[in-house]
């Protein structure tokens, strides 16, 4: 079951469709390919989750759009960015 929405292969953040606890598996699909990562934080439904390594100052991309810049580095599975 998918619990994260990711629209574009270039997205660095996804949107959770359920609450997840640290250690839960986050599943998503991009263009017919399934992906998963492990949540590194407890994250509430509809909040962002980092999908890739993000460095401080990197552009955050969600739904294929630039939504801001990272104020700090994030690793995959962490709340934010």
N, C-alpha and C positions, 0 to 999 in steps of 0.2 A: 504494500500500500504506500502510495506517495504521501508525504507529509510536508512537502516544500514545493513552492512554485518558483520555477526558473524559466524564463521566456527565451533568453538569448544565450548562445554559447559563450559570449564575451562577458556575461554577468559575473561580477565578483561577490554579489550578495543575493540571497534568495529570501523568500517570505514563507514563514512557517504557517501551515494550515492546522496545526495542533500544538498544544503545549508539549515541550520536550524537556526531559530531565538530563542532567549530565550523564553521559554514557549511553544514551539512547541513539539508535541509528536513525539518521535523517536520509530519506530516499526521495529522489527526484528524477525527472526525465527531461532530456533535451534532444529534440529531433529524433525521437525513437530510441535513444540510447539511455539506459538506466545507470544512475550514479548513486553512491551513498557515501556518507561520512558520519563520524561519531560526534555528537554534541559535546562540547567542552564546558558548557554552562547549562544551567536551568534557563530555558528561554520560553517566554509566553507566546501564545498563538498570535499570529500576524506581525510578529517582530522579525527583524532581519537576522540572518545568520551568514557569516563569512563562508564563502565556498572555496576560496583560494587564499594563498598567502598574500597579505596586504601590508605594505610598508607605510609608515607615516608619510602623509602627503600624497599617496596614490589616489587616483580618481576612483570613486566607488560607482560601479555600474549595476543598475537594477532594471529589469524589463528592457534591456538594451539602451537605457538612457543614463547619462551621467547625472548622479543625484548629489554629488558633493565630493569632499576630499577627506581621507582618513586622518583623524586627529592623533591617532597612535597606530602602531602596528597590530595586526590581528592574524591569527592562524586559522585554518579551516575549522569550522565547528564552534567558533566563538560568537557570542552575541554581539550585535552591532552590525556592521562597522560604523 
